[in-house]
Amino acid sequence: MPLLINIGKAVTLIAWLMMGFNIIAPFEGNVGIILNILLAMTCLMHLFQVGIFHMMFNKLLKLRKQDYLQVFIFGAFSLLAYRKKVLTRTK
């Protein structure tokens, strides 16, 4: 499971880099437009996941700004990592 989480984080980071590069130097044609739409959707979804993270883990873990940033960047893969952390603490 940790390997899958790390692979997912790597793929997510590559996607963020592509969408960020598109802001700096836009791609030609529809690809640039699609990447801008994907960037907006990704930001909204990851903000939603940060809210879920706060509601689920605020009472279980002492959360720092870095934790929220990780969830914003890596989304569900960070949620899975924090879930695993909580489950191993309660055993």
Wavefront OBJ file of the C-alpha trace (Angstrom):
o trace
v 0.000 0.000 0.000
v 2.756 2.573 0.775
v 4.223 1.958 -2.683
v 0.881 2.694 -4.354
v 0.475 5.861 -2.273
v 3.937 7.062 -3.279
v 3.326 6.278 -6.964
v 0.014 8.139 -6.768
v 1.719 11.139 -5.159
v 4.360 11.158 -7.909
v 1.733 11.062 -10.662
v -0.240 13.827 -8.935
v 2.881 15.981 -8.649
v 3.607 15.496 -12.354
v 0.044 16.564 -13.170
v 0.421 19.701 -11.015
v 3.708 20.508 -12.759
v 2.136 20.161 -16.197
v -0.815 22.363 -15.243
v 1.530 24.922 -13.670
v 3.782 24.952 -16.715
v 0.705 25.579 -18.841
v 0.048 28.763 -16.833
v 3.599 30.036 -17.423
v 3.962 28.949 -21.058
v 0.537 27.947 -22.443
v 0.303 24.997 -24.767
v -1.114 25.537 -28.237
v -4.779 24.953 -29.058
v -7.239 22.928 -27.052
v -4.596 21.293 -24.865
v -3.891 24.578 -23.088
v -7.591 25.248 -22.531
v -8.194 21.730 -21.233
v -5.251 22.004 -18.831
v -6.639 25.308 -17.487
v -10.025 23.689 -16.901
v -8.338 20.700 -15.227
v -6.340 23.065 -13.002
v -9.515 24.789 -11.822
v -11.268 21.470 -11.203
v -8.228 20.042 -9.412
v -7.991 23.070 -7.124
v -11.689 22.809 -6.231
v -11.524 19.070 -5.593
v -8.387 19.333 -3.481
v -9.887 22.191 -1.445
v -12.880 19.927 -0.825
v -10.494 17.181 0.286
v -8.742 19.597 2.664
v -12.142 20.248 4.255
v -12.765 16.519 4.581
v -9.285 16.088 6.055
v -9.929 18.781 8.643
v -13.289 17.313 9.674
v -12.006 13.731 9.903
v -8.542 14.132 11.405
v -8.667 17.352 13.440
v -9.578 15.534 16.652
v -7.343 12.526 15.994
v -4.052 14.229 15.090
v -2.377 17.507 15.849
v -2.498 19.129 12.419
v -0.029 21.684 11.087
v -0.134 23.889 8.023
v 2.216 21.454 6.313
v -0.363 18.673 6.717
v -3.046 20.770 5.036
v -0.634 21.683 2.240
v 0.182 18.023 1.621
v -3.505 17.182 1.358
v -4.054 20.101 -1.021
v -1.193 19.018 -3.280
v -1.586 15.235 -3.184
v -5.319 14.911 -2.479
v -6.684 11.443 -1.792
v -3.211 9.904 -1.608
v -2.393 12.050 1.423
v -5.766 11.214 2.941
v -4.888 7.529 2.637
v -1.484 8.109 4.239
v -3.013 9.983 7.198
v -5.695 7.315 7.541
v -2.990 4.681 7.784
v -1.169 6.787 10.360
v -4.287 7.039 12.532
v -5.051 3.331 12.220
v -1.541 2.323 13.275
v -1.689 4.692 16.276
v -4.925 3.188 17.575
v -3.695 -0.428 17.471
l 1 2 3 4 5 6 7 8 9 10 11 12 13 14 15 16 17 18 19 20 21 22 23 24 25 26 27 28 29 30 31 32 33 34 35 36 37 38 39 40 41 42 43 44 45 46 47 48 49 50 51 52 53 54 55 56 57 58 59 60 61 62 63 64 65 66 67 68 69 70 71 72 73 74 75 76 77 78 79 80 81 82 83 84 85 86 87 88 89 90 91
